[in-house]
Amino acid sequence: MSQKTLKTDDANKLIDSFDKAQDSEFHKKTLIISGMGFFTDAYDIFIIGVVTSLLPLSGWPKISNLNISILDSSSLLAAALGAMIFGRVIDKIGRGKIYGLEMFLLIVGAAGSSIITPTGNILALTVWRFILGVGIGGDYASSSVIMTEYSNTKSRGKWVGMVFSMQSIGFLAGPSITLALLYFSVPVGILWRLLLFFGAIPAMVVIYYRKKMPETPRYAASLGHLNKESISQLEKYTGMKLNEGENTERLRKMSFNEILYDRRLLLLIIGTSMSWFLMDWALYGNTIMSDFMISSVVPTTLKGLSEVYYKTEITGIIFALFAFPGYWIATFTIDRIGRKLIQSIGFSMMAITFGLLFLFPFIETASYVTSFILIYGLSYFFIEFGPNLTTFVYPPEVFPAQARGTGTGIAASAGKIGAFLGTFLNLLIQSAIGTSGLFSILAVFSAVGLIITLILLPEPKKKDLGSSSGENLYLTS
């Protein structure tokens, strides 16, 4: 990359230079380093649903619905914990110092669940999935903040959205890899272990590069951490020539209690957290439990691996035709349409599609599989072209630098608690009131998410990060 000299009289001008920068190679580099984590997160979260279908076919004793719910949701509960911890830590000690630890936990969890889990030991598998989940939560809190603070104002939504949209490739990779291994008749006893181990590979690739990333310029400058070493690291990473400046204004540090007692920040926490909570209940409950959701449209003549193959095909079709384009259309329009409008459209359409599946339960039969795929698929499209992407983009844009990790961590944690409850309870709800009854609950959740979005969330579109986060309210000399 060509060198560019930036004359910075103070830290604010350095930050301004990043806000006004054109899209460049270092943005792409940051995207890949951060985005590969979300590819891994999505693959690891999805694949456990397939694995639980394979375990009884590979010599495991029959697993109760309760144990399946605990196994499937354990990583999500752990992710809530990981997001809270990592979010607070990156505000206290910095982004760069901790980035990469979440990938290490992902590797340990994925490899341990694959290699070290004895056949039939559901407790061991659950423990490894919990470790993996802590890493997933840490990635949610750290990657969004880092990509946001490196991005320019013009394309910030696009860059952060692309990091998150790597999920779409991970979700698609799950059924694709499963179908490929089934096609080549890999023994089931090996198949479930391979599927779990594949989740460790992308994390192994990027962990080195995450540890090499320098502290973000906004965090270093805003909290008075700019020095010759940090300037040198930024120059090497960005390819730009920066002059060391003097900090004339800094953000005052805030304790956890100060963040919670600040009325503005508290309302933002409620808005970002509740919308993420409701969205994730719908998304992850559906995605991880898709094996059970789709069971109603599977012909009764299919059993064993043939049934797994059929359900995986339907899941792959829904992800490929609906979820995948939803992610990327939202990503490349968010800076024009805006976060608030996309999230509002998404919640509205989720309420409508879930409502249709509730009102017309006959669609959920093998005779109406095409209609089911269409309506169920549209719910996925508008989850992705809607709150799934925007709930990730919102928090790091509306919280000031010294509370950005904390606010993002709380919101992500709330989302994963919603995902945990959805995954843990959806199967039990479905057993009690049927699939259509479950969809009625998801429709109500979506409507509530729309109301929260309209009332509590601002529009950060086309605002520099300092303005969208209100950092001028928290300055100290």
Secondary structure, DSSP 8 states (H G I E B T S, - for coil): ----EE--SBHHHHHHHHHT----HHHHHHHHHHHHHHHHHHHHHHHHHHHHHHGGGGT-----HHHHHHHHHHHHHHHHHHHHHHHHHHHHH-STTTTTHHHHHHHHHHHIIIII--TT-HHHHHHHHHHHHHHHHHHHHHHHHHHHHHS-TTTHHHHHHHHHHHHHHHHHHHHHHHHHHHHTT--HHHHHHHHHHGGGHHHHHHHHHHHH----HHHHHHTT---HHHHHHHHHHH--EE---B---EE----HHHHHH-HHHHHHHHHHHHHHHHHHHHHHHHHHTHHHHHHTTS-TT--HHHHHHHHHHHHHHHIIIIIHHHHHHHHHHHHHH-HHHHHHHHHHHHHHHHHHHHH-GGGSSGGGHHHHHHHHHHHHHHHIIIIIHHHHHHHHHHS-HHHHHHHHHHHHHHHHHHHHHHHHHHHHHHHHHHHHHHHHHHHHHHHHHHHHHHHH----TT--HHHHTTGGGGEE-
